[in-house]
Amino acid sequence: MTKPLEGLRILDLTRLLPGPFITQLLADMGADVIKVETPTAGDYARLAPPEMGLGGLFEAINQGKKSVAINYRNPRGREAFLKLISTADVVIESFRPGVAERMKIDYETLRAIKPDLVYCALSGYGQTGPFSKRAGHDLNYAAISGALSLNTVAGGAPHVSGLPVADLSGAMLAGLALLGALLSRQKSGQGAYLDVALLDGILAWMIPMAGAAHFSGIAVNGGTLPLQGGLACYNVYETADGKFISLAALEPTFWSDFCKVTGRNDLLPRQFDGTIKDEVAAIFKGRARADWLEAFSGSDGCVEPALSFEDALAHPQVRARGFVREEKGRPVGLNSPFAYGSGAARPAPELGEHTRAVLGEFFSAGELDELTNSGVIGRRALKSSRT
């Protein structure tokens, strides 16, 4: 398949997770993504300690990108950066509001060089409002949005989500906004400024369930919403061998299949009766998970195992979709979720790996040597106290 974003150049000034996750998806769709990094540390994810749970993060969401190391606070580095801007279709940055203006790499400055530039400012709380310059991370945005309060059983304390939902939902929102702006540019020839907040993304995800319930007059409390633990027919249960299984028999025909397989037709009229959760739990507790999966294998009871990530990689449906990349029969990574982005491994770039190749569009070899020797471009060793 033809990759739809081939020919587009995206300058990615972001770090860590949300911004690079967006540009990874855009790179999967064929965009030429250039990470513009500082000549020392670059993207912080390169140095994130594995004990923080971030080991391998950089490699996972920077595949197939290029890295150009420029000190754009230096006058000569700024000159190189602005030359790069002249060839860009998109710039995405994740500085705290006001920082891009101080460094004179904000939208108004850059659009004077590239009038049809699409500029995305991605931040935690957005460019406006009383929290715009407040520091934060995924957990904070989830807390403020109300999403964290849903991660609980009735009456219990909220617990941290297994996924950084604000980071990822905000990233998806920014990606959609960028594609919309690029489509609009095709029609109008005009660039755009996009102010996208991670808080906005998770609030958008709250609308279909919590928002719909609230504005319908239903109390939104963790563990009580129908699809969040309130219904017996849509829940997670422990099996006899201490494993867990999901039941999502929402439609009456699926609930009917559940009742038939379990031999509990007496529960058929009580599908949405919240008082039967203990009875359903006792049913699943009576047999091992493998036995239940075998029993439901030919039915529409909507029963599936709650797998670990390692087990998910081995699941026949995951393998059939081509999502797992293998070498010598062993899983070594994940392919793009887009069919046209899958295939051979595309390594994440070393810091500054493509500096000379990309800037060679604007400077001679001698000029590049001079810029490198003066420390304006190219990778520089990071001083560290680690032994």
Buried (B, 14 or more C-beta within 10 A) or exposed (E): EEBBBEEBBBBBBBBBBBBBBBBBBBBBBBBBBBBBBBBBBBBEBBEBEEEEEBEEBBBBBBBBBBBBBBBBEBEBBBBBBBBBBEBBBBBBBBBBBEBBEEBEBBBEBBBEEBEEBBBBBBBBBBBEEEBBBEEBBBBBBBBBBBBBBBBBEEEEEBEEBEEBBBBBBBBBBBBBBBBEBBEBBEEEEEBBBBBBBBBBBBBBBBEEBBBEBBEEEEEBBBBBBBEBBBBBBBBEBBBEEEBEBBBBBBEEEBBBBBBEBBEBEEBEEBBBEEEBBEBBBEBBEEBEBEEBBEBBEEBBBBBBBBBEEEEBBEBEEBEEEEBBBEEEEEBEBBBBEBEBBBEEEBEBBEBBBBBBEBBEEBBEEEBBEBBBEEEBBBBBEBEEEEE
